[in-house]
Amino acid sequence: MRDMALILVTGASSGLGRDTADALAGDGHDVVVHVRNTARLADAGDTARWKGVVTGDLSDPDEIRDVARQAGEFGRFDTVIHNAGVMRSPEAVTVNVVAPYLLTALMDKPDRLIYLSSSMHRTGSTDLRRLGEGTASYDDTKLWVTTLALAVAHRWQGTSSHAVDPGWVPTRMGGPGAPDDLAAGHRTQTWLATHPEATPPTGGYWYHQQTQTPHPAAQDEDFQGRLLHALENHTDAVL
């Protein structure tokens, strides 16, 4: 990876996504931010620091595809950070799982992929019928996106892929009473995005720059394959 990396951060208008994008831009990297619409940047400060902005509602599959098209105009990214997420159903399955899958499938392979997980993935279900039915819980979606990250790591040589639990931090999603350190919430993502010395170099589940053991299903090659097959059928896009 070159010293100045080209990096896409989804869901970057506020919260952890904004903190991640700010930190990377502050380190001199070319950062492209994704926001749902340009109005989301109205209070986001000086956008001159960004290499560019892509817009689209990640709860809408057609707009996800357009985000991939817009991002493709910047060329191949060194790193893509799939940060965007919501807690509410039924949007959660599309924003938290389908969008990262589709963007991964449709964009040129980057050097590095980082998918935002959660400790709540440990209580997620492996019942993939919930994907098509739109009944998946937040916990389900975080198990599935963690599985996606590790499936990509297993299948794509030359691209590192990691899942990151940022902790329960006091963002708009996490709420003001969240107990984890907000500043620590983005450090693992920014470090993995730009530093080659991470161990393992791919397929890690990270919390505060340390690896942990994820839900067993996330590392199960059979479940990884079933999830990818379900997502292919759901989106008509092949990874």
N, C-alpha and C positions, 0 to 999 in steps of 0.2 A: 504494500500500500504506500502511495506517495505521502510525503510529509503533510501536505494539505489535502485532506480527503473531501470528496463530494458525498454528502450525507443527507438522506431524506428522513424526516421525523414526522410521523402521522399524529394527528390530534395535538398540534403544537400551539394552539391559541392560548392555553392557560395550563396551570397545574404542572405535573411532572413533564409533560411534553414540552411546554414552554421553557421550563428550567433546563431540560436536556438540550434544547436547541440553543438557548442563551449560552450555556457553558461551552458547547462545541464551537459556536461562532466566536466566543471570546478567546478561544484557543487558536483562532485563525483558520478554521475549516470553512469550506463552502457548504452552507446549510440551506437546504430547500425545506420549507415547512408546509405541511398540509393543514388546512383548516376547513371546517364545514362550509363556510361562506366568508366573503371578505368582511362582512360586518363583524365577524368574530375577532378581527384584528383592530377594530376601532379603538379599543383601549389597551392595546398590546404594546404601545410604545413605538419606538423608531424601527421601522421595518427595513431600513436601508442596510441593516447588517445581514439580511438574508440574501442568498444567491437567487432565490425565487420563492414563489408561493404557488401551491396548487390547491384547488378547491373542489369540494364534493362531499355529499352526504354519504357516509359509509354504511348507513342503514339501507341504502338503495343500490342493488346490484348494478344497475346501469351506470350510476354515478361512480361506483367503485371502478368500473372499467374505464370511465373517463379520467379518473384520477391516475390510473396506470398510463393512459395515453399522454396526459399532461406531463407526468413525471418522465416519460420516455423522451420528451423533447430536450431534457437536460443531458441526455446520454446515459451511459452506464454508471450507476452509483457504486462507490466503494462500500458504503454501509447503508442499510435500510433498517430503521428502528420502528417497529410496529407498536406504537405507544397507545393509539386511540382505543378507548374502551368505554362502555356504559354498563350500568348495573341492572337497568330495567329490561324486562321481557315485554314483547318478543324481539325488540331490537338487539338485545345482547348477543344473540347467536350470530346475527349478520355482522355487526360491528366488530365483535371480539374474535370471531373465528373465520367467517366467510370472507371478510375484507382482507385479513392478512393472507389467507390462502389464495384468493384471486390475485392480489397484488404480487405475491410471490410467483404465481404461475404465469402472469402476463408480462412482468417486467424482466429485463435482462438480468441474468444472475449477478448479484453483487459479490464482493469479497466476503462480506459479513452480513448476517441477518440476526436481529435481536427482537425477540417477541416478549411483550410484557405479560407476565403470569401473575399469580397471587397465591398466598398460602392457602386461600380458600379452595384452590384446585384439589386439595387433598380430600375434600368431601364431594367432589364431582362424580357424576354417574358415567358409566361406560355404555349406557343405553343410547345408541346413536339414532334410534327412531325419533328421539326428541329434536334432532337436527332438522329433519324434514317437517316435523309437526310444529316447529316454532315454540316448543314448550320447554326449551332448555333453561336451566337456572344459570345465574352468574357463575356459580361454582362449576357447573358442567362446562361452560364455555372456557373457563380458565384451565380445566383439565385438558380440554381438546386443543387449545392453542399451545399448551406446553407439549402435548404429544406431537403437534405439527412441527414445533421447533426441533424436537429430537428426531422426528422422521426425516426432516430435511437434512439434518446433520448426518444421518445414517446413509442417505441416498446421494447427496451432492458432494462429490469430492471436489476440492478446490474452493468451496464456500464454507465458511464456519457459520454455525447456527447455534444460538443459545436462547434459553428462556431465563427471564429475570423476574424475581419477586422484589418489587421496590419497597415492600413493607406497607403497613397501614399508616399512611402519612396524612397530615391535615391539609388535604386539597379539597376542592369543592365536592369531589366524589367521596373522599375519605371522611369528611366532616371535621369540624373544629376540635373534637375531642380525641382524634386519632393519636395513638401513643408514640408512633415511631418518628424518627428525626426526618424532617422534610428535606434538609440538605442531602442526607444520605440516600434519599429516594431516587436521585438521578445519577449518582456517582458511578454505580456499576455499569449503567448503560453507556455513559460517556467514555469510561475506561475501556470497555469491550469494543466500542466503536472504532477506537483509534490505536490501541496497543496490541502488538502481536504476541506478548508474552503470557497470555492467559493459559492456565492449565486446569482442565483439558482445553486444547485448542478449538474444539468443537463439541457440541452435545452436552454442554453443562447446564445445570439448573442452579442459578446464582441468587444469593441474598447477601447484600452488603459486601460484595467482592469475595465471598466465600461460597464454595459449592455445597449444596445439600442434596440429599436423595429425594427425588420427587415421588409422587404417587406411582406405584409399580406399573400401572397401565401405561403411563407415559413412555416407559422404557421397553414395553412389550412390543416386539416387532409385529405380532399378529394384530394387536389393536391398532398400531400405527397404520398398517395396511388397510384395515377396515375403515379407519377414519378417512384416509386419503380416498378410498373408493367411494365413500359416502359423499365426500366433498366434490369429487369429480362428477358424480351423478347429479348433485344439487346445483352445480354451476355450469356444467358442460365445458369445464376447463380442466385440462390435464396438467399435473405438475411436471 
